[in-house]
Amino acid sequence: MKYWASVAALLVLAVVVALAPTNDYFFYAAFVVLQFVVLATAWNILGGYAGYVNFGAGAFFAIGAYTAVVLFKSIGAPLAVQIVAGAAVSALLGFGVGLLTLRLRGIFFAIATVAVTFVLETMMINWRYVGGATGLQLVRPPVELFGTYTRMLFVVMAIVALAAVSVARYVQDSWIGRGLRAIRDSEEAAECSGVPTLKLKLFACTISGALMGAAGAPMPMYLAFIEPASSFSLNYSVSALAMPMIGGTAHWIGPVLGALLLATIQQVVTVTISGEINVLVIGVLLVVFVVAAPDGVLGLFKRWLRSSR
């Protein structure tokens, strides 16, 4: 009950902040931070709970974005429909990729997810309807509720982020989460214990893909433009992996902490220094945490609690 009260309070806070006379750059940056909260949370369902490292987050993100563009260009679908459709198509992609690759393990599964990204990016580059390699400019319809698209999209992404975290929390605390953790610890032992390993892995791959697609769907409206190079950017895949590792993969709050920390640092670096060194920032922080705190921020906090007692 306390959790849902906190969710409602955060949602009301997001609406109030969006209506306040705040500099629009805050919403521009906050949208990106919340987007990475969704991506990190989605990655952790498969990569953290089940232990299957996915390097294809950018593919699911981009498919959600391109699904939104197709619906907007063809029938002028509203943003809510674009997000639901982006999540649905990415969920189907996740299910399909799972059927093809979840028999693989370790580095072989990771390489397969990278291959999926290259295949889908090549398809989008050669699809003229969505702009091909040169991209597509979008004319956004007028918005009245929050005054600007940036403010409205901030609220929309806050809703998506809260929904993603709630799904991850439910999965973690349910029998599904226990089964996924058993798979991570020892898949053979889990199978011998009667855990439906393939079904659980397919479920995790589908839900993870759906949330990544939902994160990507608002992106074309946010930029008023879409093109393959940025949509399938390596930054999404690397960040989606690094943020849970930095925050901690054992609990649903870990990816949230990692995303808030890392994405905020990236936004500050982009404004003060250059956006070109974002990947360097991710790499440095990831190395530091892997060496000094392999369990992430949550591990550091638990260690501090034990020492204080």
Steps between C-alpha positions, in 0.01 A plus 500: 500500500785737582657427164190591303452813708857596410430434131191722510693774682783490243251519214327801653841660557592448134180672386549790742861550390395489133247778562748713698692788336825301475772526236410264214850349494420327829222304327721434196762340724254334742327322211831334405573403861156341540543325166816335630316402820261301280781349290708400804198351677399307188853367446521381860195273468691278257863591569483545878233259621565221246869569430463517119708799386322687220703731274201565274317762708548753220310273259191477721515871572524586129221262397272672750595836347450385141166341585386835636619677184316259271174544692536878515583530131233257379197575718607791722477282813514685836802459723329256739422265212856535371642397838268200539572387143875552543492287815293230327725475193815497715341232720441285189859565397619397844293181485636419154859572598449289810377203299804523275773577753408391853638153436833683485682600816767741614700680234314320219167649606658845533648479149163391359331811645765720335431328168127576536585870537706503180230316303221734609710813445576386145128450438417851619782651293343349188136576583413818309159543666665595830773710341768239441856595588434877476223495758153651516386841625173499696248783537363472852135586561428791738484430873301709747504328839860573605584774253796326334571153370804468722294548817231261384753232406665539841170407666442216253845354563448534876186284463689244289790493750267446797321223310830331408629511858167361626520210255860425605400513866213258442721260303769506770258426787296235316570134423623619160784691662594205718508279193715747305746524788518121512584503128774758562655296781488164319274427205561125520407490868191712432384258228555204731290678765206534262546868407358566148824661387421556131158651573645734761782610271253568218284698743798706617614563142148607396439734796848648473451566129157655557631748755794596278259558211280716721808707590584551132151582371489865620849573362392608147256754645768618742751572220245558219742287297614141469789328325666159539845607624370673813203268559720188502780682683746289699449744786158350577631145521807594705304725737223242547766252613718738702226666705374182673860390554577831670179512701479131582319218318366310801208736572257702287623827653858438381444584130303809605789626713755420231295673229438810710868524590655424163245676276515813713880504480474456122264796469729718712804394295313570176421857610833584665754311288381304196244237412770304317656365822180344639614149415837574667317603819303175493815295449692667782215468751437140399864405553507679836187324625598158367833525684397685817133403537400199287156499664442863404361783707269260683796285598684803636192599700460150648871494588465837672199374699692194617801706605284754684337222702 
